[in-house]
Amino acid sequence: MGLFSFIKNAGAKVFGIGKTDAEEAAEAAAAKIEAEAKAAAQLEETVGDLQLHVENLNIHIAGDTATITGMAYDQATKEKVVLVVGNSQGIATVDDQMTVEHVEPEAQFHTVVSGDTLGKIAKSYYGNAMKYPVIFEANKPMLKDPDLIYPGQVLRIPALD
């Protein structure tokens, strides 16, 4: 007998079984788009569940980038929505295209590192570790407990009044 060569994907075309590479790629792309749309819908639902009010909220995910549009009631709400989306698994970049109804000063953002506590963060930004409740309150409802923060999490650090 011997060794015979064939066109790798001809069977799918000739016998109607299996899928060509192009068909598999198209199905994978469609599945990815569907998964991204589902993740975006879940994030929109989470934002609503957290009672963060944004008119015409729309979240679109493409790869590891999320684009957010809509009108937030205030700057704090806008920043919290960005944090909800950005602190979600699989999201590396947030393209914030939201507008704000009631303009306020923007907060700073801090990425938590190993060993951070809200007290240490407050000491760094405000010069007083006892100001940690300001940071905790600024990150509610995403934070439920001031002792439960994790490395890589991004937090709002509002200006002191």
Backbone as CSV, one residue per row, in Angstrom:
resi,resn,N_x,N_y,N_z,CA_x,CA_y,CA_z,C_x,C_y,C_z
1,MET,0.839,-1.165,0.000,0.000,0.000,0.000,0.885,1.228,0.000
2,GLY,0.987,1.918,1.077,1.814,3.108,1.107,1.104,4.273,1.771
3,LEU,1.711,5.402,1.641,1.213,6.626,2.260,0.464,7.440,1.221
4,PHE,-0.740,7.860,1.534,-1.557,8.650,0.630,-1.761,10.036,1.211
5,SER,-1.779,11.020,0.386,-2.025,12.398,0.821,-3.416,12.831,0.394
6,PHE,-4.063,13.590,1.266,-5.399,14.094,0.993,-5.465,15.568,1.366
7,ILE,-6.485,16.233,0.842,-6.749,17.604,1.261,-7.459,17.503,2.600
8,LYS,-6.882,18.119,3.596,-7.319,17.956,4.976,-8.824,18.152,5.194
9,ASN,-9.412,19.150,4.624,-10.818,19.449,4.911,-11.775,19.070,3.789
10,ALA,-11.325,18.279,2.846,-12.197,17.925,1.731,-13.382,17.084,2.178
11,GLY,-13.209,16.264,3.192,-14.283,15.381,3.652,-15.533,16.149,4.050
12,ALA,-15.348,17.285,4.664,-16.501,18.079,5.071,-17.266,18.558,3.846
13,LYS,-16.562,18.841,2.780,-17.218,19.342,1.580,-17.787,18.201,0.747
14,VAL,-17.060,17.126,0.639,-17.468,16.036,-0.231,-18.609,15.219,0.373
15,PHE,-18.500,14.873,1.636,-19.479,13.983,2.256,-20.462,14.696,3.178
16,GLY,-20.271,15.983,3.392,-21.177,16.730,4.252,-21.003,16.416,5.726
17,ILE,-19.841,15.875,6.102,-19.577,15.583,7.513,-18.453,16.486,8.000
18,GLY,-18.460,16.748,9.264,-17.409,17.585,9.830,-17.547,19.028,9.379
19,LYS,-16.543,19.823,9.701,-16.559,21.241,9.351,-15.202,21.641,8.811
20,THR,-15.233,22.588,7.903,-13.972,23.117,7.390,-13.378,24.056,8.434
21,ASP,-12.115,24.398,8.255,-11.464,25.343,9.169,-12.211,26.676,9.176
22,ALA,-12.671,27.106,8.008,-13.387,28.378,7.919,-14.710,28.312,8.682
23,GLU,-15.416,27.191,8.576,-16.673,27.037,9.303,-16.434,27.025,10.810
24,GLU,-15.399,26.322,11.248,-15.074,26.283,12.675,-14.670,27.662,13.174
25,ALA,-13.892,28.396,12.379,-13.480,29.744,12.770,-14.687,30.666,12.865
26,ALA,-15.611,30.552,11.915,-16.817,31.383,11.937,-17.678,31.064,13.156
27,GLU,-17.807,29.787,13.484,-18.577,29.400,14.662,-17.909,29.890,15.939
28,ALA,-16.581,29.805,16.019,-15.857,30.275,17.197,-16.016,31.786,17.357
29,ALA,-15.947,32.516,16.246,-16.114,33.968,16.295,-17.524,34.328,16.750
30,ALA,-18.520,33.610,16.236,-19.906,33.866,16.630,-20.110,33.547,18.111
31,ALA,-19.498,32.463,18.578,-19.619,32.089,19.991,-18.958,33.146,20.883
32,LYS,-17.829,33.693,20.429,-17.132,34.726,21.199,-17.993,35.986,21.289
33,ILE,-18.581,36.397,20.174,-19.442,37.583,20.158,-20.643,37.367,21.074
34,GLU,-21.222,36.178,21.026,-22.366,35.865,21.884,-21.963,35.894,23.359
35,ALA,-20.796,35.344,23.689,-20.316,35.345,25.080,-20.052,36.763,25.561
36,GLU,-19.476,37.608,24.692,-19.212,39.000,25.057,-20.515,39.763,25.287
37,ALA,-21.512,39.511,24.451,-22.814,40.165,24.612,-23.485,39.715,25.913
38,LYS,-23.357,38.442,26.229,-23.938,37.915,27.472,-23.228,38.533,28.680
39,ALA,-21.907,38.624,28.627,-21.147,39.227,29.732,-21.529,40.693,29.897
40,ALA,-21.698,41.409,28.793,-22.096,42.821,28.853,-23.481,42.953,29.485
41,ALA,-24.403,42.092,29.098,-25.758,42.130,29.662,-25.725,41.845,31.164
42,GLN,-24.876,40.906,31.569,-24.754,40.596,32.999,-24.179,41.787,33.765
43,LEU,-23.216,42.477,33.174,-22.652,43.658,33.828,-23.692,44.770,33.936
44,GLU,-24.488,44.956,32.890,-25.551,45.962,32.949,-26.540,45.621,34.059
45,GLU,-26.859,44.340,34.196,-27.761,43.898,35.254,-27.139,44.139,36.633
46,THR,-25.850,43.850,36.762,-25.155,44.070,38.033,-25.169,45.541,38.409
47,VAL,-24.916,46.408,37.448,-24.957,47.853,37.703,-26.339,48.246,38.221
48,GLY,-27.382,47.714,37.611,-28.744,47.989,38.063,-29.004,47.434,39.455
49,ASP,-28.528,46.205,39.709,-28.705,45.586,41.026,-28.017,46.395,42.123
50,LEU,-26.909,47.045,41.780,-26.171,47.860,42.752,-26.786,49.250,42.898
51,GLN,-27.878,49.477,42.189,-28.608,50.746,42.228,-27.725,51.932,41.822
52,LEU,-26.890,51.686,40.824,-26.090,52.745,40.217,-26.873,53.223,39.007
53,HIS,-27.443,54.402,39.108,-28.389,54.863,38.097,-27.679,55.572,36.944
54,VAL,-27.787,54.938,35.776,-27.239,55.491,34.541,-28.322,55.384,33.479
55,GLU,-28.731,56.533,32.945,-29.723,56.529,31.878,-29.094,55.979,30.599
56,ASN,-29.850,55.145,29.922,-29.405,54.564,28.641,-28.056,53.867,28.754
57,LEU,-27.851,53.159,29.858,-26.595,52.432,30.051,-26.418,51.402,28.940
58,ASN,-25.241,51.401,28.346,-24.893,50.407,27.344,-23.447,50.008,27.570
59,ILE,-23.244,48.724,27.739,-21.894,48.181,27.891,-21.647,47.271,26.710
60,HIS,-20.545,47.504,26.019,-20.156,46.671,24.871,-18.776,46.107,25.173
61,ILE,-18.633,44.804,25.014,-17.349,44.141,25.264,-16.802,43.610,23.959
62,ALA,-15.536,43.925,23.703,-14.817,43.393,22.544,-13.445,42.963,23.043
63,GLY,-13.249,41.660,23.109,-11.987,41.149,23.650,-11.922,41.448,25.137
64,ASP,-10.847,42.113,25.565,-10.705,42.444,26.981,-11.011,43.920,27.257
65,THR,-11.680,44.582,26.296,-12.042,45.992,26.447,-13.552,46.142,26.543
66,ALA,-13.991,46.908,27.536,-15.405,47.222,27.693,-15.604,48.707,27.422
67,THR,-16.600,49.034,26.625,-16.960,50.421,26.347,-18.291,50.687,27.027
68,ILE,-18.336,51.784,27.805,-19.542,52.126,28.553,-20.064,53.472,28.067
69,THR,-21.364,53.518,27.754,-22.015,54.770,27.390,-23.261,54.931,28.245
70,GLY,-23.747,56.152,28.318,-24.938,56.471,29.085,-24.693,57.736,29.882
71,MET,-25.724,58.186,30.605,-25.580,59.376,31.432,-25.747,59.005,32.897
72,ALA,-24.650,59.175,33.656,-24.681,58.914,35.090,-25.235,60.127,35.820
73,TYR,-25.857,59.865,36.954,-26.430,60.947,37.750,-25.334,61.898,38.224
74,ASP,-24.211,61.333,38.710,-23.116,62.161,39.209,-21.778,61.473,38.948
75,GLN,-20.702,62.176,39.261,-19.352,61.665,39.016,-19.092,60.386,39.801
76,ALA,-19.554,60.329,41.038,-19.337,59.134,41.865,-19.988,57.914,41.226
77,THR,-21.208,58.065,40.722,-21.891,56.950,40.070,-21.123,56.509,38.833
78,LYS,-20.680,57.465,38.048,-19.898,57.155,36.841,-18.662,56.342,37.203
79,GLU,-17.931,56.803,38.201,-16.698,56.117,38.599,-16.987,54.729,39.160
80,LYS,-18.079,54.580,39.895,-18.434,53.266,40.430,-18.790,52.296,39.311
81,VAL,-19.483,52.772,38.288,-19.808,51.908,37.150,-18.523,51.456,36.462
82,VAL,-17.588,52.378,36.272,-16.291,52.027,35.670,-15.604,50.957,36.513
83,LEU,-15.660,51.097,37.835,-15.019,50.114,38.710,-15.717,48.763,38.663
84,VAL,-17.037,48.752,38.632,-17.768,47.483,38.540,-17.344,46.733,37.282
85,VAL,-17.305,47.450,36.178,-16.958,46.817,34.905,-15.472,46.445,34.879
86,GLY,-14.616,47.377,35.263,-13.173,47.132,35.194,-12.672,46.071,36.146
87,ASN,-13.340,45.908,37.293,-12.937,44.886,38.256,-13.570,43.530,37.963
88,SER,-14.114,43.365,36.759,-14.714,42.095,36.353,-13.691,41.236,35.632
89,GLN,-13.807,39.941,35.822,-12.883,39.006,35.192,-12.931,39.140,33.679
90,GLY,-11.760,39.189,33.066,-11.654,39.239,31.612,-11.585,40.648,31.051
91,ILE,-11.809,41.667,31.888,-11.769,43.057,31.421,-10.443,43.679,31.848
92,ALA,-9.672,44.147,30.862,-8.394,44.789,31.139,-8.460,46.294,30.943
93,THR,-9.388,46.745,30.088,-9.483,48.165,29.753,-10.948,48.573,29.711
94,VAL,-11.237,49.756,30.267,-12.584,50.308,30.185,-12.499,51.627,29.423
95,ASP,-13.269,51.703,28.341,-13.384,52.935,27.564,-14.632,53.649,28.079
96,ASP,-14.425,54.620,28.957,-15.520,55.335,29.600,-15.984,56.471,28.693
97,GLN,-17.154,56.308,28.107,-17.730,57.339,27.254,-19.025,57.884,27.855
98,MET,-19.184,57.672,29.182,-20.380,58.163,29.859,-20.305,59.672,30.054
99,THR,-21.470,60.281,30.147,-21.567,61.689,30.513,-22.129,61.751,31.931
100,VAL,-22.040,62.941,32.541,-22.489,63.113,33.918,-23.495,64.256,33.979
101,GLU,-24.612,63.992,34.638,-25.652,65.007,34.787,-25.232,66.104,35.774
102,HIS,-24.704,65.705,36.933,-24.261,66.651,37.967,-22.743,66.528,38.113
103,VAL,-22.028,67.464,37.534,-20.567,67.393,37.482,-19.969,67.663,38.865
104,GLU,-18.984,66.854,39.224,-18.249,66.964,40.485,-16.776,66.711,40.182
105,PRO,-15.889,67.013,41.128,-14.471,66.687,40.909,-14.277,65.170,40.758
106,GLU,-13.332,64.804,39.925,-13.038,63.382,39.725,-12.224,62.843,40.893
107,ALA,-12.448,61.578,41.208,-11.675,60.897,42.245,-10.395,60.343,41.621
108,GLN,-9.458,60.000,42.485,-8.271,59.277,42.034,-8.605,57.784,42.104
109,PHE,-7.791,56.973,41.456,-7.968,55.534,41.523,-6.699,54.905,42.071
110,HIS,-6.877,53.841,42.832,-5.743,53.134,43.430,-5.900,51.646,43.145
111,THR,-4.842,51.037,42.641,-4.840,49.598,42.429,-4.231,48.933,43.658
112,VAL,-5.000,48.077,44.294,-4.580,47.407,45.521,-3.417,46.464,45.228
113,VAL,-2.405,46.511,46.096,-1.275,45.588,46.011,-1.268,44.728,47.268
114,SER,-0.545,43.654,47.214,-0.452,42.748,48.356,0.017,43.521,49.586
115,GLY,-0.666,43.334,50.693,-0.320,44.013,51.932,-1.086,45.305,52.170
116,ASP,-1.804,45.785,51.150,-2.604,46.997,51.315,-3.779,46.741,52.260
117,THR,-4.120,47.764,53.002,-5.359,47.812,53.771,-5.976,49.166,53.471
118,LEU,-7.243,49.325,53.772,-7.854,50.633,53.556,-7.169,51.690,54.418
119,GLY,-6.707,51.298,55.609,-5.981,52.220,56.477,-4.669,52.687,55.854
120,LYS,-3.919,51.745,55.284,-2.647,52.112,54.630,-2.899,53.010,53.425
121,ILE,-3.949,52.705,52.684,-4.280,53.508,51.501,-4.695,54.915,51.943
122,ALA,-5.523,54.998,52.995,-5.948,56.303,53.515,-4.739,57.106,54.002
123,LYS,-3.814,56.460,54.665,-2.598,57.138,55.142,-1.813,57.692,53.957
124,SER,-1.722,56.920,52.889,-0.981,57.335,51.700,-1.625,58.534,51.012
125,TYR,-2.947,58.524,50.863,-3.639,59.581,50.128,-4.032,60.776,50.989
126,TYR,-4.401,60.494,52.247,-4.936,61.551,53.104,-4.012,61.927,54.261
127,GLY,-2.968,61.133,54.475,-2.070,61.399,55.595,-2.624,60.935,56.930
128,ASN,-3.742,60.209,56.908,-4.379,59.777,58.145,-5.063,58.429,57.897
129,ALA,-4.546,57.376,58.532,-5.096,56.033,58.355,-6.544,55.938,58.825
130,MET,-6.935,56.788,59.757,-8.298,56.738,60.297,-9.332,57.273,59.305
131,LYS,-8.901,57.756,58.170,-9.828,58.223,57.127,-10.252,57.073,56.211
132,TYR,-9.899,55.830,56.580,-10.244,54.683,55.734,-11.749,54.568,55.470
133,PRO,-12.646,54.997,56.411,-14.076,54.890,56.098,-14.493,55.735,54.879
134,VAL,-13.763,56.804,54.594,-14.068,57.622,53.416,-13.893,56.767,52.153
135,ILE,-12.812,56.007,52.122,-12.542,55.138,50.965,-13.563,54.006,50.920
136,PHE,-13.851,53.430,52.066,-14.840,52.345,52.127,-16.186,52.830,51.603
137,GLU,-16.667,53.967,52.082,-17.957,54.514,51.657,-17.951,54.847,50.166
138,ALA,-16.823,55.332,49.668,-16.718,55.710,48.259,-16.768,54.498,47.334
139,ASN,-16.538,53.326,47.886,-16.510,52.114,47.066,-17.678,51.175,47.353
140,LYS,-18.640,51.655,48.146,-19.862,50.888,48.331,-20.714,51.074,47.096
141,PRO,-21.463,50.164,46.657,-21.764,48.867,47.220,-20.830,47.755,46.745
142,MET,-19.772,48.127,46.001,-18.856,47.079,45.529,-18.111,46.431,46.696
143,LEU,-17.772,47.222,47.709,-17.144,46.675,48.909,-18.216,46.447,49.958
144,LYS,-18.194,45.270,50.547,-19.159,44.942,51.596,-18.510,45.002,52.973
145,ASP,-17.184,44.886,53.016,-16.446,44.837,54.281,-15.114,45.553,54.061
146,PRO,-14.731,46.481,54.949,-13.477,47.210,54.746,-12.232,46.328,54.820
147,ASP,-12.372,45.128,55.356,-11.226,44.220,55.453,-11.112,43.286,54.253
148,LEU,-12.052,43.376,53.305,-12.051,42.451,52.168,-11.722,43.188,50.871
149,ILE,-10.440,43.469,50.688,-9.945,43.993,49.424,-8.895,43.011,48.927
150,TYR,-8.622,43.026,47.638,-7.700,42.035,47.093,-6.756,42.679,46.088
151,PRO,-5.535,42.134,45.963,-4.571,42.683,45.006,-5.138,42.691,43.588
152,GLY,-4.906,43.807,42.912,-5.396,43.976,41.548,-6.713,44.731,41.488
153,GLN,-7.431,44.779,42.593,-8.705,45.509,42.645,-8.410,47.008,42.555
154,VAL,-9.249,47.723,41.846,-9.093,49.174,41.713,-10.155,49.839,42.577
155,LEU,-9.731,50.831,43.375,-10.623,51.533,44.290,-10.683,53.018,43.954
156,ARG,-11.841,53.637,44.242,-12.013,55.095,44.129,-11.416,55.738,45.374
157,ILE,-10.670,56.805,45.177,-10.141,57.588,46.287,-10.647,59.021,46.088
158,PRO,-11.779,59.364,46.709,-12.338,60.687,46.502,-11.530,61.760,47.229
159,ALA,-11.654,62.989,46.755,-11.032,64.113,47.446,-11.784,64.334,48.748
160,LEU,-11.071,64.753,49.771,-11.726,65.085,51.036,-12.403,66.440,50.904
161,ASP,-13.570,66.551,51.489,-14.307,67.817,51.431,-13.706,68.839,52.356
